[in-house]
Amino acid sequence: MTLHDLLHPRHRLFVKRQAPARSTALNQMAWRRFCRNKLSVASLVVIGLFALVALLGYLITPDPTPFCNQQYLELATLKPFTTIQFTYVDDSLPPYRHGPLHTMLHGRPLPYTAIPTYRATPVGDSVDIETYTGSSPNDGPVRRVAASQIVGQQSRTFLLGTDGYGRDMLSMIMIGSRVSLSVGFIAVLIALLIGITLGALAAYHGGWVDNLITWLINVVWSIPTVLLVIAITFALGKGFWQVFVAVGLTMWVDIARVVRGQVYSIKEKEFVEAARALGLGSFRTIFRHILPNITGAVIVVAASNFASAILLEAGLSFLGIGVQPPMPSWGTMVKENYSYILLDNAYLALLPGLAIMLLVLAFMLLGNGIRDALDIKS
């Protein structure tokens, strides 16, 4: 019986019985320290609310139509909290047969025509509906509709007003959060996959592997991020998924540099030498024993990159090479409404900009809170 056979079962038994308890205690300590940071907890709540709104989607938006693209040109640039009376007219459209999950993801078309109404006057078996224009006097076109076609009337309040096409601003901002959170999540996932792999391999193996990967990192680092994203976007094409991939392929450099430095600092530790002495392969040593010890640093960088991804997506959409209309995006909304900043409707551009600022700030504060909670020196 060899020394390996004597030591390995005890080592395995020790890991099974002792490591989880110690790890649980450290996790609880880090969580308590995180909870003492009020700004970080508030940031986590804000991110959770944005994520909940993005997940529920069209089930909770005032405008449940696909892409919140129900346009009322008569109601363009309404002020916030404006209440409008609507008359619903049956158009004998086929019934909507999809379930709640499909509605949550894709929305549902209106089963009737909604007419903004200034005045409805019964005339025999018909109703004359004067369309709301917002001018004084109203002087809107009159539409005669059979009384049997009218489904009902209802008042609707536009809490954040409408844009230049008469679309509900609140609904578009709510659905726009899906794009920002999705691009952040997928782009950071791609960046983590590439950055952790390259950074760990460079530091662990050293030599020509380190030199090659470091050269690649420096080359990508020297190219301005926005220009690189634009170039990749042109190569992949404009669209929803192309933006995610383009942003992810440019954000791995930060993660690779951090991982490389962290792995260099601990690859000569005793537990790594023990793993090598036991004959464990490089892959298992890196991903089972080294990477779990640098999780804190990676999480902090990932939170920062999440915020950067949101800003990059907004910038691409503002330039017109990101998410394409009619899909709502905060960057696209700023682009479509920035001309109103010089007029009385500056809020049309400020509201999506405020949403971008709030979500980015929340991720930055969350990253700072995680860094302080996982700081072993304190």
Disulfide bonds with the S-S distance in Angstrom:
none
